[in-house]
C-alpha cells in the first residue's frame, strides 16, 4: 500500500491480487503485466503504459488513469474505473 513505483520498469511482472492502494505508478512501464484481481484504489497510474496488461477483475476505484495507454489490455470485470482520460480504450468500456 502506498508504494512509490513511479517510472519503474515492471514489464511482464506478476502483480495479480496485489494491494496497490494509493500506489504511485506514474509513468511506470506495465507492458503485459499481470494485474488481475489487484486492488488499486486511489492509485496514480497517470502516463503509465499498460499495453497488453491483464487487468481482469482489478479494482480501480478512484485511480487516476489520465493518459494511460490501454492498447490490447484485458479490462474484463474491472471495477470502478474511469477510462474517460485513458488512451486506446475499447468503446465497450467507455461510459457515455
C-alpha positions as CSV (number, residue, x, y, z in Angstrom):
1,X,0.0,0.0,0.0
2,X,1.2,3.5,-0.8
3,X,4.3,2.3,-2.5
4,X,6.3,4.6,-4.9
5,X,6.8,2.8,-8.2
6,X,6.8,5.9,-10.4
7,X,8.7,5.4,-13.6
8,X,9.5,1.8,-12.6
9,X,10.1,-0.8,-15.4
10,X,7.6,-3.5,-14.4
11,X,7.3,-5.1,-17.9
12,X,5.7,-8.5,-17.6
13,X,5.7,-8.5,-13.8
14,X,3.0,-10.6,-12.0
15,X,1.1,-8.4,-9.5
16,X,-2.0,-10.5,-9.6
17,X,-4.1,-9.9,-6.4
18,X,-1.5,-7.3,-5.2
19,X,-2.6,-4.5,-2.9
20,X,-1.6,-1.3,-4.7
21,X,-3.9,1.0,-2.8
22,X,-2.6,4.6,-3.0
23,X,0.4,3.5,-5.1
24,X,2.3,5.9,-7.3
25,X,2.7,4.2,-10.6
26,X,3.1,7.5,-12.6
27,X,4.8,6.8,-15.9
28,X,5.5,3.1,-15.0
29,X,6.1,0.6,-17.7
30,X,3.5,-2.1,-17.0
31,X,3.6,-3.6,-20.5
32,X,2.0,-7.1,-20.5
33,X,1.9,-7.0,-16.7
34,X,-0.4,-9.3,-14.8
35,X,-2.7,-7.2,-12.6
36,X,-5.7,-9.4,-12.4
37,X,-7.6,-9.0,-9.1
38,X,-5.2,-6.3,-8.0
39,X,-6.6,-3.7,-5.5
40,X,-5.6,-0.3,-7.0
41,X,-7.9,2.1,-5.0
42,X,-6.8,5.7,-5.5
43,X,-3.6,4.6,-7.3
44,X,-1.9,7.1,-9.6
45,X,-1.4,5.4,-13.0
46,X,-1.1,8.6,-15.0
47,X,1.1,8.3,-18.1
48,X,1.7,4.6,-17.4
49,X,2.0,2.1,-20.2
50,X,-0.4,-0.8,-19.7
51,X,-0.2,-2.1,-23.2
52,X,-1.3,-5.8,-23.2
53,X,-1.7,-5.8,-19.5
54,X,-4.2,-8.2,-17.8
55,X,-6.4,-6.0,-15.5
56,X,-9.3,-8.5,-15.3
57,X,-11.2,-8.1,-12.1
58,X,-8.9,-5.4,-10.8
59,X,-10.4,-2.7,-8.6
60,X,-9.5,0.7,-10.0
61,X,-11.9,2.8,-7.9
62,X,-10.6,6.3,-7.6
63,X,-7.5,5.5,-9.7
64,X,-6.0,8.3,-11.9
65,X,-5.9,6.8,-15.4
66,X,-5.0,10.1,-17.2
67,X,-3.1,9.4,-20.4
68,X,-2.7,5.7,-19.6
69,X,-2.1,3.5,-22.7
70,X,-4.5,0.6,-22.6
71,X,-3.8,-0.8,-26.1
72,X,-4.8,-4.5,-26.1
73,X,-5.3,-4.6,-22.3
74,X,-7.7,-7.1,-20.8
75,X,-10.3,-5.0,-19.0
76,X,-12.9,-7.7,-18.4
77,X,-14.5,-7.3,-15.0
78,X,-12.6,-4.2,-14.0
79,X,-14.3,-2.4,-11.1
80,X,-14.8,1.3,-10.6
81,X,-12.5,2.6,-13.4
82,X,-13.0,5.9,-15.2
83,X,-11.4,5.4,-18.6
84,X,-12.5,8.8,-19.9
85,X,-8.9,10.2,-19.9
86,X,-7.1,7.0,-20.8
87,X,-5.8,6.2,-24.3
88,X,-6.8,3.3,-26.6
89,X,-9.7,2.1,-24.6
90,X,-12.2,-0.2,-26.4
91,X,-15.5,1.6,-26.8
92,X,-17.4,-1.0,-24.8
93,X,-15.6,0.2,-21.7
94,X,-16.3,3.9,-22.1
95,X,-19.4,5.4,-20.4
96,X,-21.5,7.7,-22.5
